[in-house]
Amino acid sequence: MTTSDNEMQNKKTTAKPSLTGYLLFVIPSLIGIFLFMTPLQFEEAGITIPVAFLANQLEGMLINVLPSLVTLILFFVAIITGWVSLLKPKNILKNEMIKALFYVHPAWFVIRVIGFILAVITLFEIGPQWIWSEDTGGLLLFVLIPLLFTIFLFAGLFLPLLLNFGLLEFFGILLNKVMRPVFTLPGRSSIDCLASWMGDGTIGVLLTNKQYEEGYYTKREAAVIGTTFSVVSITFSIVILAYMELEYLFLEYYFTIALAGFIAAVIIPRIPPLSRKPDSYYVQNQRRIDDGQLKGKNIFTLAIQKAVERATSSSNSINANVKGGVKNVLDMWFGVLPVVMAFGTIAVIIAEHTMLFAVLGAPFVPLLNLMQVPEAAQAAQTMVIGFADMFLPAVIGSGIESDFTRFVIACVSVTQLIYMSEVGGLLLASKLPVKFTDLVIIFFERTLITLPIIVLIAHIIF
């Protein structure tokens, strides 16, 4: 780069953002914070956040048609996924959105087909009752799936307000000096973590995998970020809380999972298996920036500057954000709903008609009794069933009478993070250096670390 190029770059870097730039950063970000993070009192729904209120209103209007509509969507997804993933038509695969939505590993295609088949069996009550009863398939198709469908719609459309207008860049730089001493991670990882927390855990995994492949993270750093900060999004947290009928405890709930998640994120990178991952890079990258290069700079000013740059980026057009919002919705409708229907129905059948999860959860009974958690025997199996899918603890635990216990289950299910139906499967499918055994160990580590914290706060609240 020539001297004149350097001067131009320095001028660009130090140029003061315009008023329009500030407004483009502040206004959409505040709207996003209002929609996703501000509990309000509604006459019909009680205390809830605006996105959940909108979803509940739409669900109420469409409740009679949503099970049939979702079944049609699952049929469409199964057919198109089979066509794209198995036949691999070249012309179709040139479309990046279609490829992202429907080009999947054969195992995930099978799961999408199973989700559709179980939806048909449940909708038309075909075959054995234990598949489609109100406690198994019916619970998923007629209760949980409609709630997911509507929340995914509004959350997906509005997520760009949180993700694309500089909020992540702003907090990412402000938190830069915290990440290394607290979480043993480079400063740039704060953006991955915030993308997961505010957006979706899968976003964090994809972002982390990309940066790992480009040589920005070591194997240890990538494994830590992927398994520790692939946080359940606000959207999914709302679903869990609403399903447990505890919306009035939103602030207490979110504080609890934030505190428990923070403590787990401090401890788990420092113990095996994550602490034993090598600090070597997938590839060497000369563009990697050392944290020391930020020394001597005004962090707040830099954070504002980067946030405004993101908000005013030429790629951040209205059309791009609308397209991104629609893709968010389709990703969740096409990618998550079939998996939840498949894994959820099978797991609930196992939970309702076998002793498997009761046996696996048995060691937690004395622990929960020791912590004075009501209905400990019923709650114990929810401590392990979340490994299959994050919704299952809520589904299994929703019948428990104690608000205390339902609160504990709702918090634990969100802080466990490693769900094979979503983040776990994505981690194994990525190039991130984690194995199935790593995920099992980390799942139980997170459960044992966060459970006492959550129970302690529950005792304070209740």
C-alpha positions as a Markdown table, in Angstrom:
| # | Residue | x | y | z |
|---|---|---|---|---|
| 1 | Met | 0.0 | 0.0 | 0.0 |
| 2 | Thr | 1.4 | 3.4 | -1.0 |
| 3 | Thr | 1.8 | 6.5 | 1.3 |
| 4 | Ser | -1.2 | 8.2 | -0.4 |
| 5 | Asp | -3.3 | 5.0 | 0.1 |
| 6 | Asn | -2.4 | 5.0 | 3.8 |
| 7 | Glu | -3.3 | 8.6 | 4.2 |
| 8 | Met | -6.7 | 8.0 | 2.5 |
| 9 | Gln | -7.3 | 5.0 | 4.7 |
| 10 | Asn | -6.4 | 7.0 | 7.8 |
| 11 | Lys | -8.8 | 9.8 | 6.8 |
| 12 | Lys | -11.5 | 7.2 | 6.2 |
| 13 | Thr | -10.9 | 5.6 | 9.6 |
| 14 | Thr | -10.8 | 8.9 | 11.5 |
| 15 | Ala | -13.6 | 10.6 | 9.6 |
| 16 | Lys | -16.4 | 11.7 | 12.0 |
| 17 | Pro | -19.7 | 9.8 | 11.3 |
| 18 | Ser | -22.6 | 11.9 | 9.9 |
| 19 | Leu | -25.8 | 12.5 | 11.8 |
| 20 | Thr | -27.5 | 10.2 | 9.3 |
| 21 | Gly | -25.0 | 7.5 | 10.2 |
| 22 | Tyr | -25.7 | 7.9 | 13.9 |
| 23 | Leu | -29.5 | 7.7 | 13.3 |
| 24 | Leu | -29.1 | 4.6 | 11.1 |
| 25 | Phe | -27.3 | 2.9 | 14.0 |
| 26 | Val | -29.3 | 4.1 | 16.9 |
| 27 | Ile | -33.0 | 4.0 | 15.7 |
| 28 | Pro | -33.1 | 0.5 | 14.2 |
| 29 | Ser | -31.1 | -0.9 | 17.1 |
| 30 | Leu | -33.4 | 0.7 | 19.7 |
| 31 | Ile | -36.4 | -0.7 | 17.8 |
| 32 | Gly | -34.8 | -4.1 | 17.9 |
| 33 | Ile | -34.1 | -3.8 | 21.6 |
| 34 | Phe | -37.7 | -2.8 | 22.2 |
| 35 | Leu | -39.2 | -5.7 | 20.2 |
| 36 | Phe | -36.9 | -8.4 | 21.6 |
| 37 | Met | -35.8 | -7.3 | 25.1 |
| 38 | Thr | -38.4 | -5.0 | 26.6 |
| 39 | Pro | -41.1 | -6.7 | 28.8 |
| 40 | Leu | -44.5 | -4.9 | 28.6 |
| 41 | Gln | -47.8 | -5.4 | 30.3 |
| 42 | Phe | -50.6 | -6.4 | 27.9 |
| 43 | Glu | -54.2 | -6.8 | 29.0 |
| 44 | Glu | -54.7 | -10.2 | 27.5 |
| 45 | Ala | -51.2 | -11.7 | 27.5 |
| 46 | Gly | -49.9 | -10.2 | 30.8 |
| 47 | Ile | -46.2 | -9.3 | 30.9 |
| 48 | Thr | -44.4 | -10.4 | 27.8 |
| 49 | Ile | -42.2 | -8.9 | 25.1 |
| 50 | Pro | -43.7 | -7.3 | 21.9 |
| 51 | Val | -42.5 | -10.1 | 19.5 |
| 52 | Ala | -44.1 | -12.8 | 21.7 |
| 53 | Phe | -47.4 | -10.7 | 22.0 |
| 54 | Leu | -47.6 | -10.4 | 18.2 |
| 55 | Ala | -46.9 | -14.1 | 17.8 |
| 56 | Asn | -49.6 | -15.0 | 20.3 |
| 57 | Gln | -52.2 | -12.8 | 18.6 |
| 58 | Leu | -51.5 | -14.4 | 15.2 |
| 59 | Glu | -51.6 | -17.9 | 16.7 |
| 60 | Gly | -55.0 | -17.1 | 18.2 |
| 61 | Met | -56.3 | -16.1 | 14.8 |
| 62 | Leu | -54.9 | -19.1 | 12.9 |
| 63 | Ile | -55.0 | -21.8 | 15.6 |
| 64 | Asn | -57.5 | -23.9 | 13.6 |
| 65 | Val | -55.5 | -24.0 | 10.4 |
| 66 | Leu | -51.9 | -24.0 | 11.6 |
| 67 | Pro | -51.5 | -27.7 | 12.2 |
| 68 | Ser | -52.7 | -28.4 | 8.6 |
| 69 | Leu | -50.6 | -25.5 | 7.2 |
| 70 | Val | -47.5 | -26.8 | 9.0 |
| 71 | Thr | -48.1 | -30.3 | 7.6 |
| 72 | Leu | -48.3 | -28.9 | 4.1 |
| 73 | Ile | -45.0 | -27.0 | 4.7 |
| 74 | Leu | -43.3 | -30.1 | 6.0 |
| 75 | Phe | -44.5 | -32.0 | 2.8 |
| 76 | Phe | -43.1 | -29.2 | 0.6 |
| 77 | Val | -39.8 | -29.2 | 2.5 |
| 78 | Ala | -39.4 | -33.0 | 2.3 |
| 79 | Ile | -40.1 | -33.1 | -1.4 |
| 80 | Ile | -37.9 | -30.2 | -2.4 |
| 81 | Thr | -35.1 | -31.3 | 0.0 |
| 82 | Gly | -35.1 | -34.8 | -1.6 |
| 83 | Trp | -35.0 | -33.3 | -5.1 |
| 84 | Val | -32.2 | -30.8 | -4.4 |
| 85 | Ser | -30.1 | -32.9 | -2.0 |
| 86 | Leu | -30.3 | -36.3 | -3.8 |
| 87 | Leu | -30.7 | -35.3 | -7.5 |
| 88 | Lys | -28.5 | -32.2 | -7.2 |
| 89 | Pro | -29.9 | -30.2 | -10.2 |
| 90 | Lys | -27.2 | -27.8 | -11.3 |
| 91 | Asn | -29.4 | -25.0 | -12.3 |
| 92 | Ile | -31.3 | -25.0 | -9.0 |
| 93 | Leu | -28.1 | -25.2 | -6.9 |
| 94 | Lys | -26.9 | -22.0 | -8.5 |
| 95 | Asn | -29.5 | -20.2 | -6.4 |
| 96 | Glu | -27.8 | -19.6 | -3.1 |
| 97 | Met | -31.0 | -19.3 | -1.0 |
| 98 | Ile | -32.4 | -22.5 | -2.4 |
| 99 | Lys | -29.1 | -24.3 | -1.8 |
| 100 | Ala | -28.9 | -23.0 | 1.8 |
| 101 | Leu | -32.5 | -24.0 | 2.6 |
| 102 | Phe | -32.7 | -27.4 | 0.9 |
| 103 | Tyr | -29.2 | -28.8 | 0.2 |
| 104 | Val | -28.5 | -30.9 | 3.3 |
| 105 | His | -26.8 | -34.1 | 4.3 |
| 106 | Pro | -28.9 | -37.2 | 3.6 |
| 107 | Ala | -29.3 | -37.8 | 7.3 |
| 108 | Trp | -31.0 | -34.5 | 7.7 |
| 109 | Phe | -33.2 | -35.2 | 4.7 |
| 110 | Val | -34.3 | -38.4 | 6.4 |
| 111 | Ile | -35.2 | -36.5 | 9.5 |
| 112 | Arg | -37.2 | -34.0 | 7.5 |
| 113 | Val | -39.2 | -36.9 | 5.9 |
| 114 | Ile | -39.8 | -38.4 | 9.4 |
| 115 | Gly | -41.0 | -35.1 | 10.6 |
| 116 | Phe | -43.5 | -34.9 | 7.8 |
| 117 | Ile | -44.7 | -38.5 | 8.2 |
| 118 | Leu | -45.3 | -38.0 | 11.9 |
| 119 | Ala | -47.2 | -34.8 | 11.2 |
| 120 | Val | -49.5 | -36.6 | 8.8 |
| 121 | Ile | -50.0 | -39.5 | 11.2 |
| 122 | Thr | -50.9 | -37.0 | 14.0 |
| 123 | Leu | -53.1 | -34.7 | 11.9 |
| 124 | Phe | -55.2 | -37.6 | 10.5 |
| 125 | Glu | -54.8 | -39.9 | 13.6 |
| 126 | Ile | -53.5 | -42.8 | 11.6 |
| 127 | Gly | -52.1 | -45.9 | 13.2 |
| 128 | Pro | -51.3 | -46.4 | 16.9 |
| 129 | Gln | -52.7 | -43.9 | 19.3 |
| 130 | Trp | -49.4 | -43.7 | 21.2 |
| 131 | Ile | -47.9 | -41.9 | 18.2 |
| 132 | Trp | -50.6 | -39.2 | 17.7 |
| 133 | Ser | -52.2 | -38.8 | 21.2 |
| 134 | Glu | -52.5 | -35.4 | 22.9 |
| 135 | Asp | -49.5 | -36.4 | 25.1 |
| 136 | Thr | -47.2 | -37.3 | 22.2 |
| 137 | Gly | -47.6 | -36.2 | 18.5 |
| 138 | Gly | -50.6 | -34.1 | 19.3 |
| 139 | Leu | -48.7 | -32.2 | 21.9 |
| 140 | Leu | -46.1 | -31.2 | 19.2 |
| 141 | Leu | -48.4 | -30.6 | 16.2 |
| 142 | Phe | -51.3 | -28.9 | 17.9 |
| 143 | Val | -49.6 | -27.0 | 20.8 |
| 144 | Leu | -45.8 | -26.5 | 20.3 |
| 145 | Ile | -45.5 | -26.2 | 16.5 |
| 146 | Pro | -48.2 | -23.4 | 16.1 |
| 147 | Leu | -46.4 | -21.4 | 18.8 |
| 148 | Leu | -43.0 | -21.9 | 17.1 |
| 149 | Phe | -44.5 | -21.1 | 13.6 |
| 150 | Thr | -45.8 | -17.6 | 14.7 |
| 151 | Ile | -42.8 | -16.7 | 16.8 |
| 152 | Phe | -40.4 | -17.7 | 14.0 |
| 153 | Leu | -42.3 | -15.4 | 11.7 |
| 154 | Phe | -42.1 | -12.2 | 13.7 |
| 155 | Ala | -38.7 | -12.9 | 15.2 |
| 156 | Gly | -37.1 | -13.8 | 11.9 |
| 157 | Leu | -38.5 | -10.7 | 10.1 |
| 158 | Phe | -37.3 | -8.4 | 12.8 |
| 159 | Leu | -33.9 | -10.0 | 13.7 |
| 160 | Pro | -32.0 | -7.8 | 11.1 |
| 161 | Leu | -32.8 | -4.8 | 13.4 |
| 162 | Leu | -30.6 | -6.4 | 16.0 |
| 163 | Leu | -28.0 | -7.9 | 13.7 |
| 164 | Asn | -27.4 | -5.5 | 10.8 |
| 165 | Phe | -27.3 | -2.0 | 12.2 |
| 166 | Gly | -24.2 | -1.9 | 14.2 |
| 167 | Leu | -25.4 | -3.1 | 17.6 |
| 168 | Leu | -23.1 | -6.2 | 17.5 |
| 169 | Glu | -20.1 | -4.2 | 16.4 |
| 170 | Phe | -20.7 | -1.6 | 19.1 |
| 171 | Phe | -20.8 | -4.1 | 22.0 |
| 172 | Gly | -18.2 | -6.3 | 20.4 |
| 173 | Ile | -15.5 | -3.6 | 20.6 |
| 174 | Leu | -16.6 | -2.4 | 24.0 |
| 175 | Leu | -16.3 | -6.0 | 25.3 |
| 176 | Asn | -12.9 | -6.6 | 23.5 |
| 177 | Lys | -10.8 | -6.2 | 26.7 |
| 178 | Val | -13.1 | -8.5 | 28.6 |
| 179 | Met | -13.0 | -11.6 | 26.4 |
| 180 | Arg | -9.4 | -12.7 | 26.8 |
| 181 | Pro | -9.0 | -12.6 | 30.6 |
| 182 | Val | -12.5 | -13.8 | 31.4 |
| 183 | Phe | -13.2 | -16.3 | 28.6 |
| 184 | Thr | -9.7 | -17.0 | 27.3 |
| 185 | Leu | -10.8 | -15.8 | 23.9 |
| 186 | Pro | -9.7 | -13.1 | 21.4 |
| 187 | Gly | -11.6 | -9.9 | 21.4 |
| 188 | Arg | -13.2 | -10.5 | 18.0 |
| 189 | Ser | -15.1 | -13.5 | 19.4 |
| 190 | Ser | -17.3 | -11.1 | 21.3 |
| 191 | Ile | -19.2 | -10.5 | 18.0 |
| 192 | Asp | -19.7 | -14.2 | 17.5 |
| 193 | Cys | -21.0 | -14.5 | 21.1 |
| 194 | Leu | -23.4 | -11.5 | 20.7 |
| 195 | Ala | -24.5 | -12.8 | 17.3 |
| 196 | Ser | -25.5 | -16.1 | 19.1 |
| 197 | Trp | -27.1 | -14.4 | 22.1 |
| 198 | Met | -29.1 | -11.8 | 20.2 |
| 199 | Gly | -29.7 | -13.8 | 17.1 |
| 200 | Asp | -29.5 | -17.6 | 17.1 |
| 201 | Gly | -27.0 | -20.2 | 18.2 |
| 202 | Thr | -26.7 | -21.5 | 14.7 |
| 203 | Ile | -25.7 | -18.1 | 13.5 |
| 204 | Gly | -22.8 | -18.2 | 16.0 |
| 205 | Val | -21.7 | -21.7 | 14.9 |
| 206 | Leu | -21.7 | -20.7 | 11.2 |
| 207 | Leu | -19.8 | -17.5 | 11.9 |
| 208 | Thr | -17.3 | -19.3 | 14.1 |
| 209 | Asn | -16.7 | -22.0 | 11.6 |
| 210 | Lys | -16.1 | -19.5 | 8.8 |
| 211 | Gln | -13.6 | -17.6 | 10.9 |
| 212 | Tyr | -11.9 | -20.8 | 12.1 |
| 213 | Glu | -11.5 | -22.0 | 8.4 |
| 214 | Glu | -10.0 | -18.6 | 7.6 |
| 215 | Gly | -7.4 | -18.8 | 10.4 |
| 216 | Tyr | -8.7 | -16.2 | 12.8 |
| 217 | Tyr | -9.3 | -18.7 | 15.7 |
| 218 | Thr | -7.1 | -21.6 | 17.0 |
| 219 | Lys | -8.7 | -25.0 | 17.4 |
| 220 | Arg | -9.2 | -24.4 | 21.2 |
| 221 | Glu | -10.7 | -21.0 | 20.6 |
| 222 | Ala | -13.1 | -22.2 | 17.9 |
| 223 | Ala | -14.2 | -25.2 | 20.0 |
| 224 | Val | -14.8 | -23.0 | 23.0 |
| 225 | Ile | -16.8 | -20.4 | 21.1 |
| 226 | Gly | -18.8 | -23.1 | 19.3 |
| 227 | Thr | -19.8 | -25.0 | 22.4 |
| 228 | Thr | -19.9 | -22.3 | 25.0 |
| 229 | Phe | -21.4 | -19.3 | 23.2 |
| 230 | Ser | -23.8 | -20.9 | 20.7 |
| 231 | Val | -26.4 | -19.4 | 23.0 |
| 232 | Val | -30.1 | -20.1 | 22.7 |
| 233 | Ser | -31.5 | -17.0 | 21.1 |
| 234 | Ile | -34.0 | -14.6 | 22.6 |
| 235 | Thr | -36.6 | -16.1 | 20.3 |
| 236 | Phe | -36.2 | -19.7 | 21.6 |
| 237 | Ser | -36.0 | -18.4 | 25.2 |
| 238 | Ile | -39.3 | -16.8 | 24.7 |
| 239 | Val | -40.8 | -20.0 | 23.4 |
| 240 | Ile | -39.6 | -22.0 | 26.4 |
| 241 | Leu | -40.9 | -19.4 | 28.9 |
| 242 | Ala | -44.3 | -19.1 | 27.1 |
| 243 | Tyr | -44.7 | -22.8 | 27.0 |
| 244 | Met | -44.0 | -23.1 | 30.7 |
| 245 | Glu | -46.6 | -20.3 | 31.3 |
| 246 | Leu | -44.1 | -18.2 | 33.2 |
| 247 | Glu | -44.1 | -15.0 | 31.0 |
| 248 | Tyr | -44.6 | -12.8 | 34.0 |
| 249 | Leu | -41.1 | -13.8 | 35.2 |
| 250 | Phe | -39.3 | -12.7 | 32.0 |
| 251 | Leu | -36.8 | -10.3 | 33.7 |
| 252 | Glu | -36.0 | -12.8 | 36.5 |
| 253 | Tyr | -35.7 | -15.6 | 33.9 |
| 254 | Tyr | -33.4 | -13.7 | 31.6 |
| 255 | Phe | -31.2 | -12.5 | 34.4 |
| 256 | Thr | -30.9 | -16.1 | 35.7 |
| 257 | Ile | -29.9 | -17.7 | 32.4 |
| 258 | Ala | -27.5 | -14.8 | 31.7 |
| 259 | Leu | -25.8 | -15.2 | 35.1 |
| 260 | Ala | -25.7 | -19.0 | 34.9 |
| 261 | Gly | -24.5 | -18.9 | 31.3 |
| 262 | Phe | -21.8 | -16.4 | 32.2 |
| 263 | Ile | -20.4 | -18.5 | 35.0 |
| 264 | Ala | -20.4 | -21.7 | 32.8 |
| 265 | Ala | -18.6 | -19.7 | 30.1 |
| 266 | Val | -15.9 | -18.8 | 32.6 |
| 267 | Ile | -15.4 | -22.3 | 34.0 |
| 268 | Ile | -15.9 | -24.7 | 31.0 |
| 269 | Pro | -13.1 | -23.3 | 28.8 |
| 270 | Arg | -10.6 | -24.0 | 31.6 |
| 271 | Ile | -11.5 | -27.7 | 32.2 |
| 272 | Pro | -11.3 | -30.7 | 29.9 |
| 273 | Pro | -12.2 | -31.4 | 27.1 |
| 274 | Leu | -12.0 | -27.8 | 25.9 |
| 275 | Ser | -8.8 | -26.9 | 27.9 |
| 276 | Arg | -6.9 | -29.8 | 26.1 |
| 277 | Lys | -7.6 | -28.6 | 22.6 |
| 278 | Pro | -4.4 | -27.3 | 20.9 |
| 279 | Asp | -3.8 | -23.6 | 20.2 |
| 280 | Ser | -3.0 | -24.2 | 16.6 |
| 281 | Tyr | -4.6 | -22.7 | 13.5 |
| 282 | Tyr | -6.5 | -24.5 | 10.8 |
| 283 | Val | -4.7 | -22.2 | 8.3 |
| 284 | Gln | -2.3 | -19.3 | 8.7 |
| 285 | Asn | -3.8 | -15.9 | 8.1 |
| 286 | Gln | -1.6 | -12.9 | 7.7 |
| 287 | Arg | -4.6 | -10.5 | 8.1 |
| 288 | Arg | -5.3 | -11.7 | 11.7 |
| 289 | Ile | -5.2 | -8.7 | 14.0 |
| 290 | Asp | -3.5 | -9.0 | 17.4 |
| 291 | Asp | -5.5 | -7.7 | 20.3 |
| 292 | Gly | -2.6 | -5.5 | 21.2 |
| 293 | Gln | -3.2 | -3.4 | 18.1 |
| 294 | Leu | -6.2 | -1.8 | 19.8 |
| 295 | Lys | -4.0 | -0.4 | 22.6 |
| 296 | Gly | -3.9 | 3.3 | 23.0 |
| 297 | Lys | -7.2 | 3.9 | 21.1 |
| 298 | Asn | -10.4 | 5.3 | 22.5 |
| 299 | Ile | -12.6 | 2.2 | 22.6 |
| 300 | Phe | -15.9 | 3.9 | 22.9 |
| 301 | Thr | -15.2 | 6.2 | 19.9 |
| 302 | Leu | -14.0 | 3.2 | 17.9 |
| 303 | Ala | -17.1 | 1.2 | 18.8 |
| 304 | Ile | -19.4 | 4.0 | 17.6 |
| 305 | Gln | -17.4 | 4.4 | 14.4 |
| 306 | Lys | -17.6 | 0.7 | 13.6 |
| 307 | Ala | -21.3 | 0.5 | 14.5 |
| 308 | Val | -22.0 | 3.5 | 12.2 |
| 309 | Glu | -19.9 | 1.9 | 9.4 |
| 310 | Arg | -22.0 | -1.3 | 9.7 |
| 311 | Ala | -25.3 | 0.6 | 9.7 |
| 312 | Thr | -24.3 | 2.7 | 6.6 |
| 313 | Ser | -22.7 | -0.1 | 4.7 |
| 314 | Ser | -23.7 | -0.2 | 1.0 |
| 315 | Ser | -24.7 | -3.8 | 1.5 |
| 316 | Asn | -27.1 | -2.9 | 4.3 |
| 317 | Ser | -30.0 | -1.8 | 2.1 |
| 318 | Ile | -33.7 | -2.0 | 2.8 |
| 319 | Asn | -34.0 | -4.7 | 0.2 |
| 320 | Ala | -31.1 | -6.7 | 1.7 |
| 321 | Asn | -32.6 | -6.5 | 5.2 |
| 322 | Val | -36.1 | -7.6 | 4.0 |
| 323 | Lys | -34.5 | -10.5 | 2.0 |
| 324 | Gly | -32.4 | -11.4 | 5.1 |
| 325 | Gly | -35.5 | -11.3 | 7.3 |
| 326 | Val | -37.5 | -13.6 | 4.9 |
| 327 | Lys | -34.5 | -16.0 | 4.8 |
| 328 | Asn | -34.5 | -16.1 | 8.6 |
| 329 | Val | -38.1 | -17.1 | 8.7 |
| 330 | Leu | -37.7 | -19.7 | 6.0 |
| 331 | Asp | -34.6 | -21.1 | 7.6 |
| 332 | Met | -36.5 | -21.7 | 10.9 |
| 333 | Trp | -39.7 | -22.9 | 9.2 |
| 334 | Phe | -38.0 | -25.3 | 6.8 |
| 335 | Gly | -35.0 | -26.2 | 8.9 |
| 336 | Val | -36.2 | -26.3 | 12.5 |
| 337 | Leu | -39.9 | -27.3 | 12.4 |
| 338 | Pro | -39.3 | -30.7 | 10.7 |
| 339 | Val | -36.5 | -31.5 | 13.2 |
| 340 | Val | -38.6 | -30.5 | 16.2 |
| 341 | Met | -41.6 | -32.6 | 14.9 |
| 342 | Ala | -39.3 | -35.6 | 14.3 |
| 343 | Phe | -37.0 | -35.5 | 17.4 |
| 344 | Gly | -39.8 | -34.1 | 19.6 |
| 345 | Thr | -42.4 | -36.7 | 18.8 |
| 346 | Ile | -40.0 | -39.6 | 19.1 |
| 347 | Ala | -38.5 | -38.3 | 22.3 |
| 348 | Val | -41.9 | -37.6 | 23.9 |
| 349 | Ile | -43.0 | -41.1 | 22.9 |
| 350 | Ile | -39.9 | -42.5 | 24.6 |
| 351 | Ala | -40.5 | -40.3 | 27.6 |
| 352 | Glu | -44.2 | -41.2 | 27.9 |
| 353 | His | -44.0 | -44.9 | 27.2 |
| 354 | Thr | -40.6 | -46.1 | 28.3 |
| 355 | Met | -38.4 | -45.6 | 31.4 |
| 356 | Leu | -35.3 | -44.6 | 29.4 |
| 357 | Phe | -35.1 | -40.9 | 30.5 |
| 358 | Ala | -36.3 | -41.7 | 34.0 |
| 359 | Val | -33.4 | -44.1 | 34.3 |
| 360 | Leu | -30.9 | -41.7 | 32.8 |
| 361 | Gly | -32.3 | -38.9 | 35.0 |
| 362 | Ala | -32.3 | -41.0 | 38.2 |
| 363 | Pro | -29.0 | -39.7 | 39.5 |
| 364 | Phe | -30.4 | -36.2 | 39.5 |
| 365 | Val | -33.2 | -37.1 | 41.9 |
| 366 | Pro | -31.1 | -37.1 | 45.1 |
| 367 | Leu | -29.4 | -33.9 | 43.8 |
| 368 | Leu | -32.7 | -32.1 | 43.2 |
| 369 | Asn | -34.0 | -33.3 | 46.6 |
| 370 | Leu | -30.9 | -32.0 | 48.3 |
| 371 | Met | -31.5 | -28.6 | 46.6 |
| 372 | Gln | -35.1 | -28.8 | 47.8 |
| 373 | Val | -36.6 | -28.7 | 44.3 |
| 374 | Pro | -40.3 | -29.7 | 44.4 |
| 375 | Glu | -41.4 | -32.7 | 42.3 |
| 376 | Ala | -37.8 | -33.8 | 41.9 |
| 377 | Ala | -38.6 | -37.2 | 40.4 |
| 378 | Gln | -40.6 | -35.7 | 37.6 |
| 379 | Ala | -38.0 | -32.9 | 37.0 |
| 380 | Ala | -35.0 | -35.3 | 37.0 |
| 381 | Gln | -35.6 | -36.7 | 33.5 |
| 382 | Thr | -35.8 | -33.2 | 32.0 |
| 383 | Met | -32.2 | -32.7 | 33.1 |
| 384 | Val | -31.0 | -35.2 | 30.4 |
| 385 | Ile | -33.7 | -35.2 | 27.8 |
| 386 | Gly | -32.5 | -31.7 | 26.5 |
| 387 | Phe | -29.5 | -33.4 | 24.8 |
| 388 | Ala | -31.9 | -34.6 | 22.1 |
| 389 | Asp | -33.7 | -31.3 | 21.6 |
| 390 | Met | -34.0 | -28.0 | 23.6 |
| 391 | Phe | -37.8 | -28.0 | 23.6 |
| 392 | Leu | -38.2 | -31.4 | 25.2 |
| 393 | Pro | -37.5 | -30.4 | 28.8 |
| 394 | Ala | -40.3 | -27.8 | 28.5 |
| 395 | Val | -42.6 | -30.3 | 26.8 |
| 396 | Ile | -42.0 | -33.0 | 29.5 |
| 397 | Gly | -41.9 | -30.5 | 32.4 |
| 398 | Ser | -45.0 | -28.4 | 31.4 |
| 399 | Gly | -47.3 | -30.7 | 33.3 |
| 400 | Ile | -45.4 | -30.1 | 36.6 |
| 401 | Glu | -47.6 | -28.0 | 39.0 |
| 402 | Ser | -44.8 | -26.2 | 40.8 |
| 403 | Asp | -43.9 | -22.8 | 39.3 |
| 404 | Phe | -40.5 | -23.1 | 41.1 |
| 405 | Thr | -39.7 | -26.4 | 39.3 |
| 406 | Arg | -40.9 | -25.2 | 35.9 |
| 407 | Phe | -38.8 | -22.1 | 36.3 |
| 408 | Val | -35.7 | -24.3 | 37.1 |
| 409 | Ile | -36.4 | -26.6 | 34.1 |
| 410 | Ala | -36.9 | -23.6 | 31.8 |
| 411 | Cys | -33.6 | -22.1 | 32.8 |
| 412 | Val | -31.6 | -25.3 | 32.7 |
| 413 | Ser | -32.9 | -26.3 | 29.3 |
| 414 | Val | -31.7 | -23.0 | 27.9 |
| 415 | Thr | -28.3 | -23.0 | 29.5 |
| 416 | Gln | -27.4 | -26.6 | 28.4 |
| 417 | Leu | -26.8 | -25.4 | 24.9 |
| 418 | Ile | -25.7 | -28.7 | 23.3 |
| 419 | Tyr | -28.9 | -29.9 | 21.5 |
| 420 | Met | -28.4 | -32.6 | 18.9 |
| 421 | Ser | -31.4 | -31.5 | 16.9 |
| 422 | Glu | -29.8 | -28.1 | 16.3 |
| 423 | Val | -26.5 | -26.8 | 17.5 |
| 424 | Gly | -25.0 | -30.2 | 18.3 |
| 425 | Gly | -25.8 | -31.5 | 14.8 |
| 426 | Leu | -24.4 | -28.3 | 13.2 |
| 427 | Leu | -21.2 | -28.5 | 15.3 |
| 428 | Leu | -20.6 | -32.1 | 14.2 |
| 429 | Ala | -21.3 | -31.2 | 10.5 |
| 430 | Ser | -18.9 | -28.2 | 10.6 |
| 431 | Lys | -15.1 | -28.3 | 10.6 |
| 432 | Leu | -14.9 | -27.2 | 14.2 |
| 433 | Pro | -12.7 | -29.5 | 16.2 |
| 434 | Val | -15.3 | -31.1 | 18.4 |
| 435 | Lys | -16.4 | -34.8 | 18.6 |
| 436 | Phe | -19.6 | -36.4 | 19.8 |
| 437 | Thr | -18.0 | -37.5 | 23.0 |
| 438 | Asp | -16.9 | -33.9 | 23.6 |
| 439 | Leu | -20.5 | -32.7 | 23.2 |
| 440 | Val | -21.8 | -35.3 | 25.7 |
| 441 | Ile | -19.2 | -34.3 | 28.3 |
| 442 | Ile | -19.8 | -30.6 | 27.8 |
| 443 | Phe | -23.6 | -31.1 | 28.0 |
| 444 | Phe | -23.3 | -32.7 | 31.5 |
| 445 | Glu | -20.7 | -30.2 | 32.6 |
| 446 | Arg | -23.0 | -27.3 | 31.7 |
| 447 | Thr | -25.9 | -29.0 | 33.5 |
| 448 | Leu | -24.0 | -29.6 | 36.7 |
| 449 | Ile | -22.5 | -26.1 | 36.8 |
| 450 | Thr | -25.6 | -24.1 | 36.0 |
| 451 | Leu | -28.1 | -26.2 | 38.0 |
| 452 | Pro | -27.0 | -25.0 | 41.5 |
| 453 | Ile | -26.9 | -21.4 | 40.4 |
| 454 | Ile | -30.4 | -21.6 | 38.9 |
| 455 | Val | -31.9 | -23.3 | 41.9 |
| 456 | Leu | -30.3 | -20.7 | 44.3 |
| 457 | Ile | -31.9 | -17.9 | 42.3 |
| 458 | Ala | -35.2 | -19.8 | 42.2 |
| 459 | His | -35.2 | -20.0 | 46.0 |
| 460 | Ile | -34.7 | -16.2 | 46.1 |
| 461 | Ile | -37.5 | -15.5 | 43.7 |
| 462 | Phe | -40.0 | -18.0 | 45.1 |
